[in-house]
Amino acid sequence: MQIWAGLGNPGTQYALHRHNVGFMVADTIAATYDFSPWTKKFRALVSEGRIGRNRVMLLKPQTYMNDSGDSVQAALHFFKLPIDALTAIHDELDLAPMKVKVRTGGGLAGHNGLRSIDAAMGPDFRRLRIGIGHPGNKDRVTGYVLGNYAKSEMEPLSDLLGAVAAEAEWLADRDDVRFMNDVALRLHQ
């Protein structure tokens, strides 16, 4: 089993924040692959299903971003899974908007959800990074990240979520390069 943790903040007031794109990806994948209804477990909302030949549990920590690691660690420990079974899905300031990159390990780039997972489990987990771009000025980062997607971004965001879900089988098969290439191709059709 793999655990894909979409990172975000619980509550409808945060639903369209750039910081919640991890939740958006998890919701889209759950709907696309007809996963189980969301239930509460591990201080999170969880939904299980199959993507291709792989069993995947989607996890949306309800601990707020800063404590995401507690929820993720509880799920991994319950199933006795190693850290490489984890994929964290999160927003990335250092990527252009609507770009997708996958990597294992690396820095935290000031992301509190990643910092929390790193503190609980170490840095060697896979990350599905969803670009949100940078507002240009360091002083504007918090308001930008914790702000809603602009109306003009909604259609590209919808296309991105659909592309990620459509190509999720490659991610589940751990063919990260194929996943990234096929998502990019879908977005440039």
Rosetta blueprint (number, residue, H / E / L):
1 M L
2 Q E
3 I E
4 W E
5 A E
6 G E
7 L L
8 G L
9 N L
10 P L
11 G L
12 T H
13 Q H
14 Y H
15 A L
16 L L
17 H E
18 R H
19 H H
20 N H
21 V H
22 G H
23 F H
24 M H
25 V H
26 A H
27 D H
28 T H
29 I H
30 A H
31 A H
32 T H
33 Y L
34 D L
35 F L
36 S L
37 P L
38 W L
39 T E
40 K E
41 K E
42 F L
43 R L
44 A E
45 L E
46 V E
47 S E
48 E E
49 G E
50 R E
51 I E
52 G L
53 R L
54 N E
55 R E
56 V E
57 M E
58 L E
59 L E
60 K E
61 P E
62 Q L
63 T L
64 Y L
65 M H
66 N H
67 D H
68 S H
69 G H
70 D H
71 S H
72 V H
73 Q H
74 A H
75 A H
76 L H
77 H H
78 F H
79 F L
80 K L
81 L L
82 P L
83 I H
84 D H
85 A H
86 L E
87 T E
88 A E
89 I E
90 H E
91 D E
92 E E
93 L L
94 D L
95 L L
96 A L
97 P L
98 M L
99 K L
100 V E
101 K E
102 V E
103 R E
104 T E
105 G L
106 G L
107 G L
108 L L
109 A L
110 G L
111 H L
112 N H
113 G H
114 L H
115 R H
116 S H
117 I H
118 D H
119 A H
120 A H
121 M H
122 G L
123 P L
124 D L
125 F L
126 R E
127 R E
128 L E
129 R E
130 I E
131 G E
132 I L
133 G L
134 H L
135 P L
136 G L
137 N L
138 K H
139 D H
140 R H
141 V H
142 T H
143 G H
144 Y H
145 V H
146 L L
147 G L
148 N E
149 Y L
150 A L
151 K H
152 S H
153 E H
154 M H
155 E H
156 P H
157 L H
158 S H
159 D H
160 L H
161 L H
162 G H
163 A H
164 V H
165 A H
166 A H
167 E L
168 A H
169 E H
170 W H
171 L H
172 A H
173 D L
174 R L
175 D L
176 D H
177 V H
178 R H
179 F H
180 M H
181 N H
182 D H
183 V H
184 A H
185 L H
186 R H
187 L H
188 H L
189 Q L
